[in-house]
């Protein structure tokens, strides 16, 4: 039986032409106009839509809205298409097990495919499928970003992203090894490689860059201090998911390493990341089309307004195209033009589907990290417990790790000012939130535990 191998199914030369790396990347997009950029996006979108109409999932989604192929003539018409989210993909899997009908795999003559799942932070793990083109362009976007931030072949990178069925660790390993020439240590989570062994790897192999979720990276700094290894560790860069907090605290914990933020989800790959200026996250607009839509109305927000990030992967044209996927992660766009023609966002500010309404106030548990950042009496670790009393009133208790000397009443006032609503405070010893957040086992620690039984 004859069929193409993974590498035969991928046009590497076209990939590097369409999505340049290194100096070619910055040279192209420093001087490009927004009109030129839109033309690139529009051409990709037209090709993407041809593939979309071949996928049963989109045929059903768009057909239910009375949309026909001729109705969408270019990127200017994208607003006519409905958005979808993880619940729609999970429904597809339920109706068409085990993979759903959104990948477009076909029968025995299907293209090469890579199968992973999400981490399941917000529910049951979701199927993730990739073809050679989509996978390698997604890898390229991360590798290109790391290189622009300053990663070089002289660097040694240690990754604390998880492996197993989860996509993260595999995807980042491919990005670094395929597109940066840096040495890569695939350490994984604290379950895969114990924290004490993680810091020894850094000392023994001259690690200069850490990549992963900063919650665990920050914990590793505490381990390195406890083991007295900082005289042998020289971390210069930390590339993680900072959100609205953690930069200064994380840099201080690692003795002055520079921390860089980026954002992406399993379905879309890298959407945006900081450059050397660390002045907002540049959206990779040559590969991604990002819309910010009002959480309630679904309409585009005004410039500077906060909205759900809805993403169209212009490059995923082989397996599992992604057209108007609502991440339910919120952000807002920054004013002005940065170093590149790409627009910039502030990064991840919270999840609209993880928002808690307390006494009429919208509360994002993720925002607590920014409020308590840089307090020497707190470790930075916290978890929120949401409950409902007999009178059907909701209340939230925020459990925070204290090193000692914390005034719980004053901290309660601070959180009320930052969140806009009063919450209960519970102080515990360092390390005592780990069982609830599962920080040693999960890529993304749990920050909200809903005990209302809804």
C-alpha positions in Angstrom: 0.0 0.0 0.0 1.4 3.4 -1.0 0.9 6.5 1.1 2.9 9.6 1.9 5.1 9.8 5.0 4.8 12.7 7.4 7.6 14.6 5.8 6.4 14.0 2.2 3.1 15.5 3.2 4.8 18.8 4.2 6.2 21.5 1.9 9.1 22.8 4.1 10.2 25.4 1.6 6.8 26.9 1.3 6.4 26.9 5.0 9.6 28.9 5.6 8.6 31.3 2.8 5.1 31.9 4.1 6.2 32.1 7.8 9.8 33.4 7.9 12.0 32.8 11.0 14.8 34.9 12.6 16.0 38.0 10.8 13.8 37.3 7.8 10.8 37.5 10.1 11.5 40.8 11.7 12.6 42.3 8.4 9.3 41.4 6.7 7.0 42.7 9.4 8.8 45.8 10.7 7.9 47.8 7.6 4.7 46.1 6.4 1.5 48.1 6.3 -1.7 46.9 7.8 -3.3 46.8 4.3 -0.5 44.5 3.1 -0.9 42.3 6.2 -4.7 42.1 5.6 -4.1 40.9 2.0 -1.9 38.1 3.3 -4.6 37.1 5.8 -7.4 37.3 3.3 -5.6 35.0 0.8 -5.0 32.4 3.6 -8.6 32.7 4.8 -10.0 32.0 1.3 -7.9 28.8 1.1 -8.9 27.9 4.7 -12.6 28.2 3.9 -12.3 25.8 1.0 -11.0 23.3 3.4 -13.6 24.2 6.0 -16.5 23.4 3.6 -15.1 19.8 3.3 -15.4 19.2 7.1 -18.8 17.7 8.3 -18.5 19.7 11.6 -18.5 23.0 9.7 -21.0 21.9 7.1 -23.4 21.3 10.0 -22.4 24.4 12.0 -22.6 26.8 9.1 -25.6 25.1 7.5 -27.7 25.5 10.6 -27.3 29.3 10.1 -28.4 29.1 6.5 -24.8 29.9 5.3 -23.8 28.6 1.8 -20.2 28.6 0.4 -20.8 31.7 -1.8 -21.9 33.7 1.2 -18.3 34.0 2.6 -16.2 35.7 -0.1 -13.2 36.8 2.0 -12.0 37.7 5.5 -14.3 40.8 5.5 -17.2 38.4 5.8 -15.9 36.4 8.7 -18.4 38.0 11.1 -21.2 36.1 9.3 -19.9 32.8 10.5 -20.9 31.5 13.9 -18.4 31.0 16.7 -17.9 27.7 18.4 -16.2 26.5 21.6 -15.0 23.4 23.4 -18.6 22.4 24.2 -19.3 22.1 20.5 -16.2 20.0 19.9 -17.1 17.7 22.9 -20.6 17.3 21.5 -19.1 16.3 18.1 -17.0 13.7 19.9 -20.1 12.4 21.7 -22.0 12.1 18.5 -19.1 10.7 16.4 -16.8 8.8 18.8 -14.0 8.6 19.4 -12.5 11.6 17.5 -15.5 13.6 16.5 -16.2 14.9 12.9 -14.2 18.2 13.1 -10.7 16.9 12.0 -11.5 15.9 8.4 -9.5 12.7 8.6 -11.4 10.8 6.0 -11.0 7.0 5.5 -8.0 4.8 4.9 -6.4 7.4 2.6 -6.3 10.0 5.4 -3.3 12.3 5.7 -0.7 11.7 8.4 -2.1 12.8 11.8 -0.9 13.5 15.3 -3.2 12.8 18.2 -3.1 14.5 21.6 -5.5 15.8 24.2 -5.8 19.0 26.3 -5.0 19.0 30.0 -8.6 19.0 31.0 -8.2 22.0 33.3 -11.8 23.2 32.7 -13.3 19.7 32.3 -12.9 16.5 30.4 -9.8 16.4 28.2 -10.5 17.3 24.6 -9.2 15.6 21.5 -6.6 17.5 19.6 -5.6 16.5 16.0 -2.9 17.8 13.8 -1.7 17.3 10.3 1.9 17.8 9.2 1.4 21.3 7.8 -0.6 22.6 10.8 1.7 20.9 13.3 4.9 22.2 11.9 3.7 25.8 11.3 2.4 25.7 14.9 5.9 24.6 16.1 7.5 27.3 14.0 5.4 30.0 15.6 6.7 29.1 19.0 10.3 28.6 17.9 10.2 31.9 15.9 8.9 33.6 19.0 11.5 32.1 21.3 14.3 33.2 18.9 12.9 36.8 18.7 12.8 36.9 22.5 16.6 36.1 22.4 16.9 32.4 22.6 20.1 31.2 20.7 21.9 27.9 19.8 24.1 28.6 22.8 21.2 28.2 25.2 20.1 25.1 27.1 16.3 25.0 27.6 14.6 23.0 30.3 10.9 22.4 29.8 8.4 21.8 32.7 5.5 21.2 30.4 3.7 17.9 30.9 3.8 15.0 28.5 1.7 11.8 28.3 -1.4 12.4 26.2 -1.2 16.2 26.9 0.0 18.2 23.9 2.1 20.8 25.7 5.4 19.1 26.4 5.6 17.4 23.0 4.7 20.5 21.1 7.2 22.7 22.9 10.0 20.0 22.4 9.3 20.0 18.7 9.3 23.8 18.5 12.7 24.1 20.2 14.4 21.2 18.5 13.1 22.0 15.0 13.4 25.8 15.0 15.9 27.1 17.5 19.0 24.8 17.6 19.1 25.1 21.4 19.8 22.1 23.6 16.5 20.8 25.0 15.9 19.1 28.4 12.4 17.5 28.5 12.0 17.4 32.3 8.2 17.6 32.4 6.1 18.2 35.5 6.9 17.6 39.1 5.3 14.1 38.8 7.5 13.2 35.8 10.7 14.6 37.4 10.7 15.5 41.1 11.4 19.1 41.9 14.7 18.2 43.6 15.8 16.5 40.5 14.6 19.3 38.3 16.9 21.8 39.9 19.8 19.4 39.8 19.3 19.1 36.1 19.6 22.9 35.8 22.9 22.8 37.7 24.4 19.8 36.0 23.6 20.7 32.4 24.0 24.5 32.4 20.4 25.3 31.8 19.9 29.0 30.8 16.2 29.1 29.9 13.1 27.7 31.6 9.9 27.2 29.7 6.5 26.2 31.2 3.8 27.5 33.4 5.2 30.0 35.9 3.3 28.7 38.9 5.6 25.6 39.0 8.7 27.5 37.7 8.3 29.8 40.7 8.0 26.8 43.0 11.3 25.4 41.6 13.1 28.6 42.6 12.1 27.8 46.2 13.5 24.3 45.7 16.8 25.7 44.3 17.2 28.0 47.3 16.4 25.2 49.8 19.0 22.9 48.1 21.7 25.7 48.0 22.1 25.3 44.2 22.0 28.9 43.0 25.7 29.2 42.9 25.6 26.6 40.2 22.4 27.7 38.4 22.4 30.5 35.8 18.9 31.0 34.5 18.8 34.0 32.1 15.4 33.6 30.5 12.0 32.4 31.7 9.4 32.0 28.9 6.0 31.2 30.4 2.4 32.2 30.8 2.5 35.3 33.0 -1.1 36.6 32.6 -1.5 39.7 34.7 0.9 38.8 37.4 4.1 37.0 38.3 6.7 38.8 36.2 8.5 40.7 38.9 8.0 38.0 41.6 9.2 35.3 39.2 12.3 37.3 38.1 13.2 38.0 41.7 12.8 34.4 42.6 15.3 33.4 39.9 17.8 36.1 40.8 17.2 38.5 38.0 16.3 36.3 35.0 14.1 38.0 32.4 10.6 36.6 32.1 8.7 36.7 28.8 5.0 36.2 28.4 3.1 34.4 25.6 -0.4 33.0 25.0 -2.0 30.1 23.2 -4.3 27.2 23.6 -4.2 23.6 22.5 -6.7 24.1 19.6 -4.8 27.1 18.1 -1.2 26.9 19.1 0.7 30.1 19.8 -1.5 33.1 19.3 0.6 36.0 20.7 3.9 36.6 22.5 6.2 39.3 23.7 9.2 40.6 21.7 12.5 41.9 23.1 10.7 45.1 24.1 8.3 43.2 26.4 5.7 45.9 25.6 2.6 43.8 25.1 2.0 40.5 23.3 2.2 40.7 19.5 -0.5 38.6 17.8 1.1 36.4 15.1 -1.2 37.9 12.5 0.5 36.3 9.5 -0.9 33.0 10.9 -3.7 33.9 13.3 -6.7 36.1 13.0 -7.8 37.3 16.4 -11.2 38.9 17.2 -12.2 40.3 20.6 -16.0 39.8 21.1 -18.1 41.0 24.0 -18.7 38.2 26.5 -22.5 38.7 26.6 -23.5 40.0 23.1 -20.8 38.3 21.0 -20.3 41.6 19.1 -16.8 43.1 18.5 -15.6 45.3 21.3 -14.4 48.8 20.9 -10.7 49.4 20.8 -9.4 49.0 24.3 -12.5 47.1 25.4 -12.2 43.7 27.1 -13.6 40.7 25.2 -13.3 36.9 24.6 -10.5 35.9 22.3 -12.0 34.3 19.2 -9.3 32.8 17.0 -9.1 31.6 13.4 -6.0 29.7 12.6 -5.2 30.9 9.1 -2.5 28.2 8.7 -4.4 25.0 9.8 -5.6 23.9 6.4 -5.0 20.1 6.6 -6.3 18.4 9.7 -8.8 20.0 12.2 -9.1 23.5 10.7 -9.9 26.1 13.4 -12.3 28.8 12.2 -13.8 31.3 14.8 -13.0 29.2 17.9 -14.0 31.0 21.2 -11.2 30.4 23.7 -13.3 32.1 26.5 -10.0 33.7 27.5 -10.3 37.5 27.8 -8.0 40.3 27.0 -7.9 43.8 25.4 -5.9 45.3 22.6 -3.2 47.9 23.2 -3.1 51.3 21.5 -0.3 52.3 19.1 2.1 50.4 17.0 4.9 48.4 18.4 8.1 47.1 16.7 6.1 45.0 14.2 3.0 45.6 12.1 1.1 43.1 14.2 -1.4 44.4 16.8 -0.7 43.8 20.4 -2.7 42.6 23.4 -2.1 42.7 27.1 -2.2 38.9 27.4 -4.4 36.5 29.4 -6.6 38.4 31.9 -8.9 35.5 32.9 -11.6 33.1 31.6 -15.1 34.3 30.9 -16.4 30.8 31.6 -14.5 30.7 34.9 -15.9 34.0 36.0 -17.7 34.1 39.4 -20.6 36.6 40.0 -20.6 37.5 43.7 -23.3 40.0 44.8 -23.6 41.4 41.3 -19.8 41.8 40.7 -17.9 39.8 38.1 -14.9 38.2 39.8 -12.0 36.5 38.0 -10.1 34.3 40.4 -7.0 34.6 38.2 -6.8 38.4 39.1 -5.9 37.6 42.7 -2.4 36.7 41.6 -1.8 40.3 40.4 -3.2 41.8 43.6 -0.8 39.8 45.9 2.2 39.9 43.7 5.5 41.0 45.3 4.3 40.6 48.9 7.2 39.1 50.9 4.8 37.6 53.5 3.0 35.5 50.9 4.3 32.8 48.6 2.0 33.8 45.8 0.1 30.5 45.9 -3.7 30.6 46.5 -7.0 28.8 45.8 -10.6 30.0 45.8 -13.5 27.9 47.2 -16.9 29.0 46.1 -19.9 27.8 48.1 -23.7 28.5 48.5 -25.4 28.8 51.9 -28.8 27.7 53.0 -30.2 31.1 52.0 -28.9 30.6 48.5 -26.2 33.3 48.8 -22.9 32.7 47.2 -19.6 33.3 49.1 -16.0 32.8 48.2 -13.1 31.9 50.5 -9.6 32.7 49.3 -7.0 30.5 50.9 -3.5 32.0 50.7 -0.1 30.7 51.8 1.6 32.9 54.3 5.2 32.9 55.4 4.1 34.6 58.6 3.2 38.0 59.8 0.3 38.5 57.4 -2.6 40.6 58.7 -5.7 38.7 57.4 -8.0 41.7 58.0 -5.8 44.1 56.0 -5.4 41.5 53.3 -9.2 41.1 53.1 -9.4 44.9 52.5 -6.8 44.7 49.8 -8.6 41.9 48.0 -12.0 43.8 48.3 -10.4 46.8 46.7 -8.9 44.8 43.9 -11.9 42.5 43.2 -14.7 44.9 43.9 -16.4 42.6 46.4 -15.7 41.2 49.9 -14.3 37.7 50.2 -13.3 35.6 53.2 -9.6 35.0 53.9 -7.9 31.9 55.1 -4.2 31.8 55.7 -2.2 28.6 55.6 1.4 27.5 55.8 3.6 27.4 52.7 2.8 24.4 50.6 -0.6 23.8 52.1 -2.6 24.8 49.0 -0.7 22.2 46.8 -3.2 19.4 47.4 -6.1 21.7 46.3 -4.3 23.3 43.3 -2.6 20.1 42.3 0.4 22.3 41.3 2.8 19.3 41.2 0.5 17.2 38.9 -1.2 19.7 36.6 0.2 21.9 33.9 -2.2 24.6 35.1 -2.9 24.7 38.8 -6.5 24.9 39.9 -7.4 28.3 41.2 -11.2 28.0 41.6 -13.0 25.1 43.3 -16.8 25.4 42.9 -18.5 23.6 45.9 -22.0 24.8 45.1 -23.0 21.5 43.5 -24.7 23.2 40.5 
